[in-house]
Every structure is written in C-alpha cells, then in structure tokens.
Amino acid sequence: MDLHFGDSKPTDEERAAVDALLGPPESSWEGAARDEMRAADLRWARGGREARDRRDLLLPGLHAINDRIGWISEGALDYLCRRLTVPPAEAYGVATFYAMFSVKPRPATVLHVCTDLACAAAGAPQLCAGIEERLGLGSGVSVERSPCLGLCERAPAALAIKAGDPVRTAVSAPATVEEAVLAASSPDSAPEEPPAALAVPQAGQDGLMLLHRVGVVDPSSLDDYRAHGGYTALRRAFELGPAAVIREVTDSGLVGRGGAAFPTGRKWQATASQPDHPHYVVCNADESEPGTFKDRVLMEGDPYALVEAMTIAGYATGAHKGYLYLRGEYPRALHLLEHAITQARARGLLGDDVLGQGYAFDIEIRRGAGAYICGEETALFNSIEGYRGEPRSKPPFPVEKGLFGKPTVENNVETLVNVLPILTMGAPAYAAIGTGRSTGPKLFCVSGSVERPGVYEVPFGATLGEVLTLAGVREGLRAVLLGGAAGGFVRPDELDVPLTFEGTREAGTTLGSGVVMAFDDTVPLPRLLLRIAEFFRDESCGQCVPCRVGTVRQEEALHRIVERTGADAAGDIALLREVGRAMRDASICGLGQTAWNAVESAIDRLGAYE
C-alpha cells in the first residue's frame, strides 16, 4: 500500500466531523496532536487486517465531512485517510465518483433541481433559469442541475441541503421559484413535505397487499405497525424454520422487482447453502432509475415492513447482519428508517435475541451519494466496502462471493416487502395472484401526462391501458415510456400490452422497475431522448470502453440530429444503431447494455426522427 499525504491540514470542524464518526485518534499516525502522545507513538500504526476492516467506513466518513462542511477539502480527505489507512489517491477517486460530493470549494447550501424526464416535461428548465436569476451571484447557494430525485409524482422537484451540525434538508415539490428559493435560504422554514400517502392514490382501498398500511398507519409508530399485522410474518417464519421459509418464497413464484426478475427463492437458497460464513443481507434502496419512486414511498409510508422483511431474509439465509443501502437523495426515508431500526432494536425485534428466538440480526444503513450505477448489485457492494462503485465481473456471483467476499443475498425494497404477504397468506394463495409466470402484485410508478400521478398496486396481468386509466391519462397521449430510461417507448395504440415479464417481452419492450411515464404531444420527443442520452453519459462509471465511449457517441449523434447540424439524420441514426449494438453486446453491466433501448424504441416504434 503506497500512502502519499499532502501538507494540507484539516480545520477543527473537519476534524470534529471525522472524529464524531470514528472516535478520537489513538495515535499520532492517525492524526492526534504530538503533544498528546509519546514521541515513540509515531512509529506505531494500525496495520494488516485491522486496517483493511475499516476501509468500509470511507463512504460514511466522506458523508460526515460533506454534511458538516458542504465540500471535502484536501486537508479533510488526508485526515480521513490517515484515520482509515487508505491511500489518498484512492480516496480521491471515491470522493469524485459521487455527484453529491464536491472536492472544490462551494457554498454550504446546495439546491439540487431535478432536470430529468418527468421534471423536464413539467418545466424544470424554466424553473432552473428562474431560480438562478432570483438567487444571482453571491447568494451563498449553489444551484445544481440534478438527475432524478425520485419525486416524479410531484414534478418539478428540488432538494435543498444545508451543511452544518446537523445537516438540514428541505424538499420543494412541485417546486416553484419562490418555494425552491425559500427551501434553499431557510430549510427549517420551508413548508413540511406532504405525507407519503399523497403519492398513493389508492391509499386506504381494500385489497391492497403491499400498500395497505401506507396512509393508514403512523410510519413512526411501532405499536401502530404491530396493531395492523406487523411482525406476524416474522413470527410465522420462526414457526416454519429457515428451510421452510425459503420453500414458501420459492413456491410463491416471487421474482426480483428491480428489473432483472431473478427468482428470489433460488437466490436465497443459493446463499443459505454456502459453507463460507458470515452471510450478509443487502437491501438495495438506491432506486435511481428516472421515473422510479415506489421504494421511497414504501420506506416513507411503511418503514417497519422493510425492517421486518430484511430480518426474515437474514433468518432464512443464515445472515446475522444486514446493510440497507439508501440513496442519498432520500432524507425523509433516512430519518424514518433510522427511527424504525432504533425502535425495533429497543423492543427486541433486532439485536442479539430477536423475539426471544435465539437468533441475532441487526441492520446498518449506508447512504449512497448520487451514482445510478450503484443500483447494480456488485457496484453497490464496492460502494459499501469503500471503493468506487464500479461493477464486478461475474462469476463469481454474489451468492458465492458478494459483500466483503462473503455469500450475500441482495434484493430491492419492493421484492423484500413481498415476502410478508407470502408468509402470512401462504405461497399457494400468493401464487394465485397475477399470471402463471408473473405472480403476485406489482407496483407501478405512474407520472407525466396523467391527472393522478403516483404509485399504483395492481396484480400482474393488468394492461398498460388499465393502469393509465387508474391514473387518468390526459388527451393527446403521444407515447408511454415503460421501464424507465433503460426501458422502451410504446405507442398509444399499444396500451393493451399485459404488464407481465413475459407479456412485455413478447411486445418488444420491458417491464423494468415498473416505470410508466406518459407524454402528450406538448413534449418534444427528440429533446427527451437527448436527456436520456445525457443521463447515461453522466452515469456511466467509465470502467469498460463500450459504455464509456458509446454513451458519449450516442449523445453526440443525438445532439447533431436534434440541432440538425449534420447533412441529414440517416447517417447518425445508422451510427446510433452500430454504437447501440456494441454497447449491448460488450458492456460489462446492465447500464451500458440498456443505454440504447429507449432511443432504439423511439426510432423504430415512434418514428422519432422522421
């Protein structure tokens, strides 16, 4: 390990931010003042396994500095690296990987204004211009145009983060210039964010399985959660035993709800059968796909359900530690989940003896920092471990060597929450919902040109038209983006597509993470496609050439087409197809493999550039 520290020193505030996380330094090597230690102490340093075991605190340490100061200076980074025995060059590579961090001086207050698909269609460019004009130079606020903030049902959206102790946040959505400026200027005075139930038009209706507590139960109350069926599933799991729990999940037909659709029971069984220990459970709550916000609504409206579901997953797979990787743009979800975990721990529902059953399990939250690629499971593992969030080559697969090189089961929020009704109602009853190959209920995030945007729960097999009818699609529908930026467009005459994995596949599109984004004829489609290309270019981790170069070439070609700077569009469309095939065939992960999907579908199905 080659360590090169500079001469920059941390300020007292930066040192305090790191020490609040790691505790006071134990030696001069770690940064303690020399007069506090013996001179000989300079020869002593942590080493070997003990040093490596602390590497995973790098991301929390970067958050601690950024939260307290608003940016990460060279002195602060060097101090954190000394404390963790991490090469500064590697830490710099990690700090610059994430969009929410800055290694250059900036104001303590940052206003993130979403410019992605739903917000762009709702006037985000005009909102940004109005905010920048209103604040002007020297306002003490940095306005940053941001990818999707996961608030698509209330587009356009803005998130203000004011560094300090403690860090303060405020959400403005739907945002106006005045409200966004107020949120940035005085987060504590900004209007309170509406409850999660506002994002669930079906809230309180009979027949809901995944959303039945949202808007009915106080999300901060463990007693209220238990009064509405909470922890019934975990008790049932203890009655069945680990093997029978996995069998129930397998027989239910549950598959991953994040887009890959891998059978959940098979994943759990493969992890549980590994002889190498410890095992880990990782909840992927880093939903960053433009148009996706279902996991946020579940976490904000029913946080104890996720805690219970992660505990069941741990019990079934022989894990005693769970990591909940939460995207950094979800401050309210963070607050509610921290409270839920604390309460569960205090009441014996997490800890050394869960429900008096002799089973130990606990959950630790790790915050992301603005990197779409960390939604890929192995990139997420690297992020938790303190490395750049770049995907790993497979095999080995995570069930064999995942987090910290140990067997790991990784599921997203919606997948895990489905386990609760499976255990309470039984696998046969659950499997009877939906279709033969797509069982159970599914959450869809509906936004764009609809009257009632939000999260909708329907059984697999409902058609796209039925979901849009629930949301109140507006006149002049031109196209529907299904599956998010990595999905595909469908025409208004294709709304009879059944929303199942096999149905969308047969229709030449994809279900993805459950995004349904409607666009009417007021939305300029070429500009929308250009924004998708910009998104993938920004979010590519750069590890593999097909994606790193291909996403740039895709954006360049779309710029020429939109601005009509070339002789004609035909040559650039041919180039787009060639680049798209290369990315699909040769990229190391799903980002590059799907970056061309939406553009291809718009050209082939909608005649976007005719």
DOBA-156173 format. One line per 3 residues: number of its first residue (from 1); their letters; for each residue x, y, z of C-alpha. Coordinates in steps of 0.001 Angstrom, whole numbers, plus 524288, in hexadecimal, padded with zeros to 5 digits. Layout:
REM DOBA-156173
NUM = a = X,Y,Z; ... $
This chain:
REM DOBA-156173
1 = mdl = 80000,80000,80000; 805DF,80D0C,7FBD6; 80184,81895,80420 $
4 = hfg = 8048F,8267F,7FFD5; 7FF39,830F6,808C9; 7FFF6,83F5C,805A7 $
7 = dsk = 80323,84AC0,80E74; 7F51B,84F92,80F98; 7EF24,84F08,81D23 $
10 = ptd = 7E0EB,84D17,820CE; 7D995,8580B,82769; 7D435,855E1,834FF $
13 = eer = 7C698,853E8,82F2D; 7CB79,849D9,82565; 7D2EE,84296,82FEB $
16 = aav = 7C6EC,842BD,838B1; 7BE6A,83D42,82DBC; 7C77D,831A9,82BB7 $
19 = dal = 7C9A8,82F61,83A3C; 7BAF4,82F56,83CAB; 7BA44,8236C,833C4 $
22 = lgp = 7C6EF,81C68,83718; 7C99D,820E6,844F3; 7D603,8281A,84901 $
25 = pes = 7E2D0,823E5,84292; 7EA9F,819F9,84A39; 7F823,81DCA,84563 $
28 = swe = 7FFC4,8289A,83EE1; 7FFB2,8204D,83288; 7F104,821DE,83251 $
31 = gaa = 7F1F3,83087,833F0; 7F232,832F3,84298; 7FA07,83EAF,84703 $
34 = rde = 807F2,83AD2,84A85; 8076F,8411D,857E1; 7FC65,837CB,85B17 $
37 = mra = 8047F,82BC6,8582B; 8120E,826C4,85AF3; 81C1E,8297C,85069 $
40 = adl = 81DDF,81AEA,84E76; 80F98,81A16,84B1C; 812D2,81F28,83D72 $
43 = rwa = 8188A,811DF,83A5A; 80BC9,80AF0,83D17; 80093,80956,8336D $
46 = rgg = 7F539,8007A,83146; 7F882,7F653,82742; 7F48C,7EA2C,82016 $
49 = rea = 7E701,7E4CB,82282; 7E309,7EF61,82C3F; 7E5C9,7FA16,82252 $
52 = rdr = 7DED1,7F302,8175B; 7D2F1,7F0B6,81FF3; 7D11A,7FF76,8212E $
55 = rdl = 7D138,80260,8128E; 7C262,80170,811DD; 7C15A,80DA1,81A59 $
58 = llp = 7C6BE,815F6,80F43; 7B977,81931,80955; 7B344,81C91,81695 $
61 = glh = 7BF58,824E0,81965; 7BDD1,82C5B,80CAF; 7AF8B,82E8B,81006 $
64 = ain = 7B353,83371,81D8D; 7BC60,83DC6,817CD; 7B33C,841A6,80CD9 $
67 = dri = 7A7A0,8429B,81628; 7AF0A,84B33,81FBF; 7B694,853FB,8164A $
70 = gwi = 7AFA5,852EC,8092C; 7BBB4,84E4D,801CA; 7C7D6,845D2,803EC $
73 = seg = 7D4CE,84CEC,804C2; 7E22D,846E8,802AA; 7E531,8484D,81117 $
76 = ald = 7D888,841AD,81522; 7DAA9,836A8,80B63; 7E898,83497,81025 $
79 = ylc = 7E417,83410,81E45; 7D983,82A1B,81B22; 7E37A,82204,8139D $
82 = rrl = 7ECEB,82218,81F1D; 7E221,81D7D,82818; 7DE86,81248,81EFC $
85 = tvp = 7EBFC,80F3C,81940; 7E6CB,81159,80B86; 7EF80,816B4,800A2 $
88 = pae = 7EB3B,824CE,7FDFF; 7EB37,8228C,7EF58; 7E175,81780,7F0FE $
91 = ayg = 7D8F9,81F9B,7FA0A; 7D948,82ACD,7F049; 7D48A,82151,7E5DA $
94 = vat = 7C948,81D5F,7EE9E; 7C5B4,82B56,7F27A; 7C54B,82FE2,7E456 $
97 = fya = 7BD21,8242B,7E031; 7B0C1,8293E,7E6A2; 7A8BC,834BD,7E1D5 $
100 = mfs = 7A4C0,8395E,7EF68; 7B2D0,83B97,7F3DF; 7BBA3,846BD,7EFCA $
103 = vkp = 7CA5F,847AF,7F14F; 7CA16,85600,7ED58; 7C56B,86119,7F621 $
106 = rpa = 7B6E6,863F9,7F523; 7AC98,86A80,7FDA0; 7A782,86330,80967 $
109 = tvl = 799FF,862A6,8032A; 797C9,85AC9,7F6CE; 78ACD,85B0C,7EFA0 $
112 = hvc = 78926,84F0C,7E703; 77EFF,8519A,7DC72; 77A8D,84586,7D50A $
115 = tdl = 77BAB,846B9,7C649; 77860,838AC,7C2EA; 76CF0,83386,7BAF6 $
118 = aca = 760C2,8363F,7C30E; 765FE,84318,7C843; 76AE5,84762,7BAE9 $
121 = aag = 75D4A,8452C,7B562; 757A6,84D09,7C0CC; 76002,8590D,7BE5D $
124 = apq = 76CD6,8565F,7C574; 77527,85E69,7BBE1; 76CE4,86A7A,7BE5D $
127 = lca = 76D1C,867C1,7CCFA; 77C04,8670F,7CD08; 77D2F,873A6,7C55F $
130 = gie = 773CD,87A94,7CEA0; 77B01,875CD,7DABF; 78849,879C3,7D56E $
133 = erl = 78336,8872B,7D1BF; 77CBB,888F8,7DF01; 7887C,884C5,7E6FF $
136 = glg = 79314,88AE4,7DEA3; 7A18E,88ABE,7E1F2; 7A602,88B81,7EFF5 $
139 = sgv = 7996E,885D2,7F565; 7A06E,87B4A,7FD34; 798DD,870D9,7F5DE $
142 = sve = 79E47,867B4,7EB85; 793B5,863F2,7E1B5; 79685,856C7,7DB7A $
145 = rsp = 78EBF,85074,7D0A0; 78C64,842C4,7D577; 7882A,835A3,7D011 $
148 = clg = 77B6C,82FC5,7D511; 778A7,83283,7E371; 76E4D,827E6,7E47B $
151 = lce = 76333,831D4,7E5E2; 75D4A,82FDF,7D86D; 74F3A,82FFD,7DD51 $
154 = rap = 75163,83E0E,7E1CC; 7598B,84326,7D679; 760A8,84C36,7D550 $
157 = aal = 768A3,849AA,7E189; 773BE,84FDE,7E927; 77B9F,84B67,7F4EE $
160 = aik = 782F1,85518,7FD7F; 78E2E,8504E,80615; 79454,859C1,80FC4 $
163 = agd = 7A0F6,854E7,815DA; 7A30F,8562D,8245F; 7A1A7,84EFD,83127 $
166 = pvr = 797B7,849AF,82EDE; 79604,84A0B,82029; 788A6,84F68,81C54 $
169 = tav = 78083,84BF1,8107F; 773FE,8509E,80A2E; 76C50,84B5A,7FEA6 $
172 = sap = 76472,85407,7F59F; 75B5C,84C5F,7ECB2; 7544F,85046,7E4A4 $
175 = atv = 75E0E,85B50,7E506; 75C11,86975,7E19B; 76701,8736C,7E0FE $
178 = eea = 76281,879A7,7EDC5; 7612A,86CC6,7F533; 76E31,86774,7F057 $
181 = vla = 7753E,873F7,7F416; 76ED2,8737D,80191; 772F6,8654E,8035A $
184 = ass = 780F9,868DC,7FFFA; 7816E,87553,807FC; 77B03,86FD9,81429 $
187 = pds = 778CA,86116,81429; 772A0,8619D,821B8; 7685D,86B63,81CFE $
190 = ape = 764AB,86400,810A7; 7570D,85DDD,8102C; 75662,8500F,81581 $
193 = epp = 75714,8456C,80B57; 749DB,83ED7,80900; 747F9,83113,80E75 $
196 = aal = 74BB9,8253B,80672; 73D56,821B6,80511; 73BC3,82D22,7FBB7 $
199 = avp = 743C1,82538,7F1F7; 73A2F,819BE,7F306; 72D32,81D1F,7EC90 $
202 = qag = 727FE,80FCB,7F0EE; 72B77,8123E,7FF40; 72174,80C37,80876 $
205 = qdg = 71AED,803D9,7FE0C; 7179A,7F5B7,800D9; 71F72,7EAFC,7FA51 $
208 = lml = 72CD4,7F134,7FAC4; 737E0,7E85B,7FF4F; 74463,7F05F,7FE86 $
211 = lhr = 73E7F,7FDD5,80096; 7339D,7FA7C,80A22; 73A35,80138,815A1 $
214 = vgv = 73EA7,80D7B,80E5C; 735E0,8189C,812AC; 72F80,8100D,81D08 $
217 = vdp = 73ABC,80DDD,8268F; 74348,81810,82D15; 7508D,814FC,826E5 $
220 = ssl = 757B0,81914,83345; 74FDA,81031,83C55; 75418,80229,83E8B $
223 = ddy = 747DC,7FF95,84690; 73F2A,8043C,83B7C; 74698,7FB9A,831F8 $
226 = rah = 744CD,7EFB2,83AA3; 73667,7F2DD,83C9B; 734C2,7F1E2,82DCE $
229 = ggy = 73B21,7E491,82C19; 74944,7E84D,82DE5; 752AD,7DD65,831C9 $
232 = tal = 748A2,7D2D3,82F0F; 75115,7CE62,823A3; 75D7F,7CDC3,82BD1 $
235 = rra = 756AC,7C591,83632; 751E0,7BC9B,82B77; 75FCD,7BB9A,8264B $
238 = fel = 764BC,7B724,83397; 759F4,7ACE3,83413; 75DA9,7A7A0,826A7 $
241 = gpa = 76C7B,7A7DD,827C3; 77644,7ACF8,81DAA; 774E6,7A206,813AD $
244 = avi = 7660A,7A2B5,81397; 7665D,7B194,81234; 76ED2,7B036,8060B $
247 = rev = 765A9,7A5BA,800F3; 759F4,7AED2,802B9; 760DC,7B9D9,7FB89 $
250 = tds = 764BF,7B083,7F0AB; 75710,7AAB0,7EF4A; 7510E,7B84E,7EED3 $
253 = glv = 757FF,7BB29,7E201; 75D44,7C818,7E714; 76787,7CE03,7DE27 $
256 = grg = 76FAB,7DA3F,7DFC7; 76831,7E6D6,7DDDC; 773DD,7EF29,7DA28 $
259 = gaa = 773C2,7EB37,7CBE0; 77C1B,7DEEC,7CB1F; 770BE,7D604,7CF4B $
262 = fpt = 77985,7CB84,7D53B; 7722A,7C1A1,7DDBC; 7737D,7C635,7EBCC $
265 = grk = 77265,7B8AA,7F1DD; 77D9D,7B391,7E987; 78620,7BEF8,7ED93 $
268 = wqa = 7830F,7BCC1,7FBFA; 78562,7AE28,7FAF4; 79262,7AFF7,7F406 $
271 = tas = 796FC,7B960,7FE9C; 7922F,7B0FF,809EE; 7992F,7A4E6,804B0 $
274 = qpd = 7A6A2,7AB43,80415; 7B003,7A5B5,80E51; 7B7DF,7B24A,80F02 $
277 = hph = 7B3B1,7BB8A,819EE; 7AF67,7C5AF,81D90; 7A400,7C7B0,81459 $
280 = yvv = 79E61,7D531,811AB; 7914F,7DB00,80DBF; 791C2,7E76B,805A8 $
283 = cna = 785B9,7EF80,802AE; 78776,7F764,7F650; 78010,80400,7F90F $
286 = des = 787F7,80BEE,7EF53; 77CF0,80D3B,7E581; 78256,81737,7DBF3 $
289 = epg = 77B70,81369,7CF5E; 774C4,81FAC,7CA21; 76650,81E57,7CCCC $
292 = tfk = 767C7,814CB,7D82F; 76328,8186D,7E5E2; 75BCD,80C7D,7EB10 $
295 = drv = 76672,80883,7F4A3; 766B7,8163B,7FA48; 7580D,815BF,7FC99 $
298 = lme = 75917,80879,80348; 76436,80D06,80BFC; 75D8E,819CD,80F8A $
301 = gdp = 74FFD,8141D,8113F; 752FE,806C4,8173A; 76138,8064B,81BE6 $
304 = yal = 75F53,7FB6F,825EE; 75AEC,7F24C,81B0E; 76865,7F332,814F1 $
307 = vea = 76F1B,7F0E7,82200; 766B8,7E4C9,8244A; 768E7,7DFB5,81675 $
310 = mti = 777B4,7E14C,8176C; 7776C,7D9D8,8244F; 77017,7CEA5,81DDA $
313 = agy = 779D2,7CE71,81295; 78501,7CDE2,81C4E; 77EC3,7C2D8,8240F $
316 = atg = 77C13,7BADD,817C8; 789B6,7BC5F,81220; 791A2,7BB14,81E9C $
319 = ahk = 795D5,7C952,81EF9; 79776,7D11E,82B74; 79A57,7DE5E,82562 $
322 = gyl = 792A3,7E62B,81B89; 79691,7F25C,81415; 78C47,7FBAF,80EFE $
325 = ylr = 7925C,803A3,80406; 789EF,80FCA,802F5; 78B45,819EF,7F852 $
328 = gey = 79077,826CF,7FD64; 78551,82ED9,7F7D8; 77B4F,828FD,80141 $
331 = pra = 77CE6,83098,80E15; 76F4B,82DAA,81356; 7709F,81F20,810AB $
334 = lhl = 77DB0,81F79,817C4; 777B0,825E6,823B7; 76C36,81C74,82457 $
337 = leh = 77487,81051,82252; 77E71,8147E,82C91; 77323,81650,8360A $
340 = ait = 76D0C,80933,83256; 779DA,801CE,8341D; 77C4C,8085C,8413A $
343 = qar = 76EAA,80508,8460A; 76F6E,7F70B,84127; 77C7E,7F55F,847F3 $
346 = arg = 77731,7FAF0,854AF; 76B7C,7F1BB,8545D; 7731D,7E54D,851B8 $
349 = llg = 76F75,7E468,84361; 77D89,7E677,83F56; 789D9,7E328,846E2 $
352 = ddv = 78F85,7D746,84D7D; 782B7,7D024,85032; 77809,7D395,8467B $
355 = lgq = 76A9A,7D0DB,84C57; 7711C,7C81E,85673; 7741A,7BDE7,84C15 $
358 = gya = 782CA,7BD7C,84E16; 78534,7C34E,840A5; 78DF8,7CF54,83F77 $
361 = fdi = 78BED,7D92D,8348B; 78E5C,7E7A2,832FE; 78D88,7F1AF,8281A $
364 = eir = 796CA,7FC9F,82479; 79311,80790,81B34; 79D09,80BE8,81126 $
367 = rga = 79A14,8180C,8093B; 79CEC,81915,7FAD3; 7A1A5,82603,7F570 $
370 = gay = 79BF7,8277E,7E7DF; 7A062,81C84,7DEC5; 79658,8154E,7D679 $
373 = icg = 7A00A,80A61,7D3E6; 79FA6,8069B,7E251; 7924B,800B5,7DFB9 $
376 = eet = 799EB,7F57B,7D980; 79C1E,7EBCF,7E47B; 7AADA,7EA14,7E37F $
379 = alf = 7AD0D,7F8B2,7E1BC; 7A509,7FA69,7EE19; 7ADF0,7F0CE,7F545 $
382 = nsi = 7B9F5,7F854,7F0F6; 7B3AC,804EB,7F5A2; 7B0E1,7FF5D,80327 $
385 = egy = 7BEB9,7FA06,803FF; 7C477,80781,8018C; 7C849,80636,7F344 $
388 = rge = 7C365,80CC3,7E6F4; 7B5E6,807BD,7E392; 7BA1E,80016,7D7A9 $
391 = prs = 7B3E7,7F304,7D410; 7BB9A,7E684,7D5BE; 7BD08,7DBEC,7CBA8 $
394 = kpp = 7B4BB,7CFDB,7CDCC; 7B6DE,7C4EB,7D16C; 7B8B5,7C3C1,7DCCB $
397 = fpv = 7AAC4,7C7A6,7DFA7; 7A6A3,7CEDE,7EC05; 7A08E,7C2BC,7F1F9 $
400 = ekg = 7AE67,7BD1C,7F251; 7B6E9,7C931,7F3FD; 7AF6D,7D5B3,7F614 $
403 = lfg = 7B110,7E01C,8006C; 7BE8F,7DF38,806D8; 7C0CD,7D303,7FE9F $
406 = kpt = 7B660,7CB61,805F6; 7A979,7C51E,8018C; 79F85,7CFFB,8001D $
409 = ven = 7912D,7D0D5,7FCBE; 78D6D,7DDD2,7F699; 77F62,7E221,7F426 $
412 = nve = 778CC,7EF1C,7F222; 76E71,7F4DE,7FB14; 76272,7F080,7F378 $
415 = tlv = 76781,7E28B,7F242; 769F7,7E167,800D4; 75CDC,7E72E,804C7 $
418 = nvl = 7561F,7DCD6,7FC58; 75B55,7D273,805A0; 7521E,7D6F9,81066 $
421 = pil = 74543,7D35C,80987; 74B76,7C6D4,80483; 74D76,7C22C,81280 $
424 = tmg = 740AB,7C757,81803; 737B8,7C248,80D35; 73FC8,7B6A3,808A9 $
427 = apa = 746D9,7B403,7FBF2; 73B4D,7ADD8,7F49D; 73255,7B96C,7F72C $
430 = yaa = 73CF9,7C2FE,7F33C; 74041,7BB62,7E6DB; 731D7,7BBA5,7E2FB $
433 = igt = 732F3,7CA71,7E138; 737B9,7CF2F,7D40F; 73B53,7C5A1,7C94E $
436 = grs = 7421A,7B892,7C8D8; 74F9F,7BE1A,7C641; 74DEF,7CB6B,7CCCD $
439 = tgp = 747D7,7C970,7DA1A; 74346,7D2BF,7E48B; 740B9,7E167,7E480 $
442 = klf = 7497F,7EB6F,7DDD5; 74BDB,7F9C2,7E0B6; 74C16,80351,7D56B $
445 = cvs = 7513B,81136,7D609; 74864,81951,7CD61; 74C3E,82736,7C9F4 $
448 = gsv = 74C4C,830FE,7BEEB; 73FFA,834B7,7B78F; 7361E,82ED3,7C10D $
451 = erp = 72C66,834D5,7CA81; 72FDF,82C65,7D64F; 73E67,8290D,7D624 $
454 = gvy = 7433A,81FDE,7E0A0; 745F4,811BF,7E45E; 73B8C,807F3,7E04E $
457 = evp = 73A54,7F9E0,7E4BF; 7342B,7F077,7DB11; 73531,7E1CD,7D8F0 $
460 = fga = 73E86,7DD4F,7CE6F; 736CF,7DC0A,7C1E5; 72FED,7E928,7C256 $
463 = tlg = 731E8,7F072,7B59E; 73930,7FD0F,7B3A3; 72C6C,8038D,7AFCB $
466 = evl = 725F1,7FF63,7BC88; 730DA,80567,7C495; 73047,811FB,7BCC5 $
469 = tla = 7218A,81255,7BE98; 72374,81193,7CD51; 72CC1,81D1A,7CC67 $
472 = gvr = 7240D,824EF,7C339; 72BF7,82636,7B6D0; 72A48,8334F,7B012 $
475 = egl = 725FA,83631,7A23F; 73035,8368F,797A3; 7382B,82AF4,79C71 $
478 = rav = 743CF,8295D,79373; 74C2F,81EF1,799DC; 74E3F,81744,7A655 $
481 = llg = 75BC2,81435,7AB9F; 75B13,806E4,7B212; 765F8,8026F,7BB14 $
484 = gaa = 76D02,80F77,7BCB2; 778B5,81508,7B57C; 77DA8,8072A,7B365 $
487 = ggf = 7704E,802DC,7AE5A; 7690C,80582,7A1D8; 75E43,80DC1,79BEF $
490 = vrp = 7510A,8088F,797C6; 746E3,80F22,78F36; 73934,81350,79361 $
493 = del = 733A0,80817,78B3C; 73B6A,7FE17,79315; 7352B,8004D,7A056 $
496 = dvp = 72FCE,7F277,7A0CD; 73D6F,7ED73,7A42E; 73C0B,7E48A,7B026 $
499 = ltf = 744D6,7E932,7BB18; 74C00,7DC80,7BD82; 75A1C,7D8ED,7BB23 $
502 = egt = 7566B,7CFD7,7B00B; 74BF1,7D8E6,7AA81; 754C9,7E4A4,7A929 $
505 = rea = 75F9C,7DC22,7A3AB; 75692,7D6EF,79920; 75282,7E4D8,795FE $
508 = gtt = 760B1,7E89F,793BA; 76225,7F10B,79FCD; 76570,7EF18,7AE22 $
511 = lgs = 75EDD,7F01D,7BB4C; 76B4D,7F4CF,7C1EE; 7695C,7FA63,7CF6F $
514 = gvv = 75B10,7FDD2,7CD17; 75C0A,80B70,7C720; 7505B,81033,7BF40 $
517 = maf = 7530D,81DE7,7BA5A; 74902,823FA,7B136; 74C25,82EFE,7A7BE $
520 = ddt = 74251,8370A,7A036; 74497,83E4E,7938D; 749AF,84A68,79A9E $
523 = vpl = 7563F,84352,79E48; 7611D,84437,79402; 76519,83608,79275 $
526 = prl = 772AE,8386A,78C68; 7767C,840E7,79809; 77192,83646,7A11F $
529 = llr = 77A2D,82C24,79A8A; 785B6,8354C,79B68; 78370,83687,7AA18 $
532 = iae = 7837B,827A5,7AB36; 7906A,8272D,7A3EE; 79610,831D1,7ACB7 $
535 = ffr = 791AD,82A0A,7B892; 798D9,81DB7,7B45E; 7A4FB,82554,7B08F $
538 = des = 7A53A,82BA5,7BE0F; 7A293,81F03,7C554; 7ABDD,815DF,7BE2B $
541 = cgq = 7B66F,811EC,7C7CC; 7C06D,811C7,7BCBF; 7C5E7,80470,7C032 $
544 = cvp = 7C383,7FE09,7B2F5; 7C625,803F3,7A58F; 7B939,8007C,79ECB $
547 = crv = 7B14D,807F8,7A8E4; 7BB29,812BE,7ABC0; 7BCC6,81642,79D5C $
550 = gtv = 7AF9A,811A4,79854; 7A766,81A3B,7A136; 7AF38,82622,79CDD $
553 = rqe = 7ADCE,822CB,78E6D; 79F42,82079,79053; 79D8F,82DDF,7965C $
556 = eal = 7A5B9,8347B,78BCC; 79DA6,82E4D,780ED; 790D5,83236,78765 $
559 = hri = 795C7,8402F,788EF; 7988A,840CC,77A5F; 78B36,83B3F,77722 $
562 = ver = 783BF,84427,7806D; 78B10,8503E,77C1F; 78B5C,84BCB,76DEB $
565 = tga = 799B1,84F39,76C8A; 79C96,84381,763C3; 798D7,841B2,75586 $
568 = daa = 78D9C,838DB,7598E; 789AA,82FF1,76484; 78B27,82320,75D37 $
571 = gdi = 799D1,821F2,75F24; 798F8,824F0,76D90; 78DDB,81B5C,76F79 $
574 = all = 7963C,810D3,76922; 7A150,8149B,77246; 79815,813FC,77DEA $
577 = rev = 7942D,8062E,77A4E; 7A24A,801D2,778F2; 7A63B,807F7,785E1 $
580 = gra = 79A22,80275,78C7B; 79D47,7F49F,78824; 7AB40,7F5ED,78D06 $
583 = mrd = 7A6C0,7FABB,79A59; 79C81,7F016,79B6F; 7A5C9,7E51C,797C4 $
586 = asi = 7B244,7E933,79EA1; 7AF34,7F194,7AA92; 7B290,7EBAA,7B7AC $
589 = cgl = 7A589,7EECE,7BE56; 79772,7F253,7BBEB; 799BD,800F8,7BADA $
592 = gqt = 7A12B,80004,7AE17; 79924,7F47C,7A96A; 78C66,7FC39,7AA70 $
595 = awn = 790F0,80A3F,7A7B3; 78C3F,80932,7999E; 77EED,80307,79C52 $
598 = ave = 77674,80F2F,79D6A; 77CAE,815F5,791BE; 77B57,809BC,78964 $
601 = sai = 76D04,80804,78CF0; 76A2C,8165A,78A23; 7703A,81538,77CA0 $
604 = drl = 769F4,80834,77924; 75C94,80985,77FB0; 75A12,81810,77FB6 $
607 = gay = 7618F,81CC1,773D9; 767D2,826EB,77C94; 77071,82CE3,7720F $
610 = e = 76818,82B40,7660D $
